[in-house]
């Protein structure tokens, strides 16, 4: 009886995943999460002839400011790649134990972003405003003590990204919140950003439709 159950499970798995020609890994065809309350399937584009044709297909941008950063930007901040980010979305964001931050300006976030991400523009971390920092840290799970100091024991793990390797907005965001005291060991930096995510054909979401100019 046990062998029959095992065979049935194997058959069902093969049947379900049979239509996934391009998987995330050999054993992970896709991942399901929620984005703004909507069920989203993170997978890769199944067309093996697909190519980038938008602005993310561009390879060369003037440096400075669009330079290639070091793999480490702040001590104790962990640099991650796509599989680590997918695991973070699945095991942290989806379970409300972590926050995925798109550090770009809102207009870019609205047009296209990674599923599960919220938008906190990097510019907010560079304002010399205690009120803004308080609001920002509250969003990230930090509590404020009666004396005005921060209780970072409640702060959530966060993963931060921006447009790509050449984009410094995520690194500026991270440096900004660490400078304000946020624990570096709770921060994960997706250094390669949206360009690499799209290059691998991974799912993106649009939070605001592009309106044609009249």
N, C-alpha and C positions, 0 to 999 in steps of 0.2 A: 504493500500500500504506500509506504514511504517513497519508494522508487517511482511510483506512478505520479505522486505529487510533485516530486523533483522534476520529472520529465515534463509535466504539464506547465510548471512554473518557467522552465527553460523555453518551452515552445511559446508561451505567452510573451516572454521577454523579447524573443526574436521577432515575433509578430508585431509587437508594439514599436520596436526600434527599426524595423526593416526599411521604413521609408526615410531614415536618417542616413544619407550618404556621407554628409560632412558632419562629424560629431565634434564635441568640444574636446573630449579625450576618447581613447578607445572604449572606456567603460562608462562615459558620461555623454549621452546624446544631447541632453538639454537640461535646463533647470527651470522650475516654476517658482515665481515670486509674485508679490503684489506691488504695483506702482500706483500711488494715489488711490488705493482701494480697488484697482483694476488688475485682474489676473494677467500676468505677462509670462511668456515662455522665452527664456534666454536661450538662444540657439545660434547656429551659424547659417549664413545664407547657403542654400543647397545647390545653387547654380555654380558649378565648378569653373565656369567661364566668366564669372562676375569680376568686375574691376571697379576701383574707385574712380569717379568722374567729377566729384565736387571739389571744394577747396582743400579737402584732406588728401587729395591726390598730389598736391604740390609738395615738392621735395626740398626746395631751397628758398629760405627766407633770410633777409639781411641780418647779420650778426655783428654788433649788437643792434637790437635787443634780443633777437630770436636765436640765442646760442644753445649749444648742447650742454646740459648741466651735469654735474657729478652724480654718481649713483647714490651718494649720501649727502644730504643737505643740512641736517641737524642731528646732533648726537642723540641716540636712543630712538629716533624716528625710524621705523622699519619701511624699507622700500620694497614694494610688491609688484608682481606682474599679473597677467590675466587670470590664471587659475586661482591664485590667492585672493584676487578681488572677487571672483565668482563665489568662492567659498565664504568670503566675508559677507557678500550680499545674501547668500543662502542661510548661513548660520548666525549672522549678527543682525543685519538689516531686517530680514524677513521675520525674525523672532524678537525684534525691537530691543536688541541688546547692543546695537551699534548704529552708526549713522554714516551714510555715504554722502559726501559733500562735493558738489560741482562748484568750484571756486571761481568760475567765470562770471562775467556780467550777465544780468538777467536776460537780456535780449538773445544771447547765444544759448543759454540754458533752455529758453522757451522753444527755440528752433529744433534742437536735437540734444539728447543727453543719454546717459547710461541708465537703464531701469533701476528704480529704487532710490535714485539720487534726489537730494533736496538742494536748492540753490542758496549758497551764502557767498555773495561776491567778495573777492579778496580785498576790495577797497575798504570794507567795514573793519577789517583787522588793522588797518593803517590809520584809522581815525583816533585822535587823542581824546577819547570820550569814555568816561567811566560808565555812563549810562548805556552806551552802545555795547561795550564789552560785557556788562552785566546781562543784557538781553541776549547777546550771542552765546555766552556761557550757559545761560538757562536753557537755551535751545539744545545745547550739547549735554544736558543732564546735570550740570554743576549746580549745587545749591550755595546760597549766600548766607553767611553767618550774620549774627546780630551786629558784630563789629565791622561788617562790610567786607571781611575777607572771604575767600572761596573755600568750599569744601569739595575738593576734587575726588574724593572717594566715591562720589555718586556719578562722576563724569563718565560718559560712554566712550567706547572705542570709536574712532572715526577713521574713515578712509577718504582721502582727498585726491582729486584729479582736476585737470583742465584740458586744454585742446590737444596737447601732444608734447613730445620731448622738448621742442623748441619754445614751449609756452611756460612763462615763469609765474603765472598767476597762482597756481597751486603751491609752489614753493614759497611765494610771498605770503600766502594765507597761513601756511604752517609756521613760518618764522614769526608771523605776527601774533598768533595765539600762544606760541611757546614763550615769546617775549612777555606776554601778559600773565604767564604762569601756568598755562595748560600743560598737563603732564605729557612729555614727549613720548613716553612709552605707551601711551594710549592712541598714538597717531600712526597711521599707515599711509604711505605715499604711493599712489599709482602713477609712477613717473612717466610712463609712456603715453598715458592719456587717451583721449577720444580717437585720435588718429590711428593708433595701434589697435584699439578696440574695433574700429571700423575696418581696418586692414585685414583683420582675421574674420570679418564677416559676421561679427556678433551683433545681437539685437540692440537697437537703439529705440528711443521713444521720443515723440513730439508732444510738447505740452501746450503749444500754441500753433495753430495752422498758419502757414505762410500766406498772407493776403496779397493778391495781385494789385499792383499800383493802378489807380484809375487815371 
